Amino acid sequence: MKELKIGDTVQITGAVMTGNVGTVVSIDEKREKYLVRVGGATQNYFAADELKIFTP
């Protein structure tokens, strides 16, 4: 898994929610997925290759 950690700000690059910026709120090591929250209530799981560190 890519070395992302809880609290990292990431940009979504995968097919779902592409371009959105969110925060890693949980890591599912077993499934190798990161739970990313976008805005106040929207969140989804993403694989490491669907995320990149956000740099404004």
C-alpha positions as CSV (number, residue, x, y, z in Angstrom):
1,M,0.0,0.0,0.0
2,K,1.0,3.6,-0.6
3,E,2.1,5.3,2.5
4,L,-0.9,7.6,3.1
5,K,-2.0,8.3,6.6
6,I,-5.1,9.5,8.4
7,G,-5.4,13.2,8.0
8,D,-3.6,13.4,4.6
9,T,-5.3,15.7,2.1
10,V,-5.6,13.8,-1.2
11,Q,-7.0,14.3,-4.7
12,I,-9.0,11.5,-6.2
13,T,-7.8,10.2,-9.6
14,G,-9.9,7.1,-10.0
15,A,-13.1,6.7,-12.1
16,V,-15.4,7.7,-9.2
17,M,-15.3,11.3,-7.9
18,T,-12.3,12.2,-10.1
19,G,-10.8,15.6,-9.2
20,N,-12.4,15.9,-5.8
21,V,-10.2,16.7,-2.9
22,G,-10.7,15.0,0.5
23,T,-9.2,13.8,3.7
24,V,-8.1,10.2,4.6
25,V,-10.2,9.3,7.6
26,S,-9.6,5.6,7.9
27,I,-7.4,2.8,6.5
28,D,-8.7,-0.7,5.8
29,E,-5.4,-2.7,5.8
30,K,-7.2,-6.0,5.0
31,R,-8.9,-4.6,1.9
32,E,-6.0,-2.2,1.1
33,K,-8.4,0.7,0.8
34,Y,-8.5,4.2,2.2
35,L,-11.7,5.9,3.4
36,V,-11.7,9.4,2.0
37,R,-14.2,12.1,3.2
38,V,-15.1,14.8,0.7
39,G,-17.0,17.8,2.2
40,G,-19.0,17.3,5.3
41,A,-20.9,14.0,4.6
42,T,-19.7,12.3,1.4
43,Q,-17.1,9.5,1.8
44,N,-16.0,6.5,-0.1
45,Y,-13.2,3.8,-0.2
46,F,-10.4,4.1,-2.7
47,A,-7.4,2.0,-3.6
48,A,-4.0,3.6,-3.3
49,D,-3.6,4.0,-7.1
50,E,-6.8,6.1,-7.2
51,L,-5.4,8.8,-4.9
52,K,-2.5,11.2,-4.9
53,I,-1.4,13.7,-2.2
54,F,-3.0,17.1,-2.9
55,T,-0.7,20.0,-3.6
56,P,-2.5,23.3,-4.3
